Amino acid sequence: MSGVAMSPAIPPLAEETVARLREVSTATLTTLLFKLGFRNTFLPGVRPLCPSTRMVGVAVTVRFVPAREDRAMLSRLSDPAYPQRHAIEHIEPGQVLVMDCRGVASAAAAGDILVARLQARGAAGLVADGGMRDFEAVQALGFPVYALGPAAPAHVVRHLAVDENVPIACAEVLVVPGDVLVGDGEGVVCLPRHVAENVAADGVEQERLEAFLLDKIKRGASLTGTYPPSEETLAEYAAYRRATR
């Protein structure tokens, strides 16, 4: 079995990119990624424990495999090199811990103490396609956590952590260390790192355009020519932007 991966340091995101992504919805991001040819970026079934929080951060990963009684024991949790505990203890500010739980909702990837440690370390969030124990206590922390739902059993009932900082599947979406995870009330989207900066810039402009279009629809405009916008509507929007800058 593999253990702690000796991967190179993951560079942080530029502050400007983080700030822009905080303004962009996961709905807009998935549309922009689709235009770039990326179809499988939204993590289905993974829902926010605190829908009012936003999450933007760089992925670090942990991979679980099915538990076997001679290896998945509570005593493993005392080992500081155990990948799940090592990843939490060494996470850096602005990073999101993403756990490959194989879609198993009946065991907890973490609980309130581990989430509190992530929060204290300055992590940006936790994403797991598995369960979360101490569900209400985790919600009370006000920290961005995304999971399949509540699950009381500890992860060793179903899982063994074997790898850290390797490419994983989370909710059947590829997450590579260094990718950018963005979460809101709808869920989580994974942005390949090399497109994140451009998508962030385009996303802010798309949000502004859609706010303009929504206002027109609310005032009685027809969908035809408004959504998607015609050349005339885009010209109207350009004039509006010049007048409001």
Secondary structure, 3 states (H helix, E strand, C coil): CCCCCCCCCCCCCCHHHHHHHCCCCHHHHHHHHHHCCCCCCECCCCEECCCCCCEEEEEEEEEEEECCCCCCCHHHHHCCCCHHHHHHHHCCCCEEEEEECCCCCCCECCCHHHHHHHHHCCCCEEEECCEECCHHHHHHHCCCEEECEECCCCHHHCEEEEEECCCEEECCEEECCCCEEEEECCEEEEECHHHHHHHHHHHHHHHHHHHHHHHHHHCCCCCCCCCCCCHHHHHHHHHHHHHHC
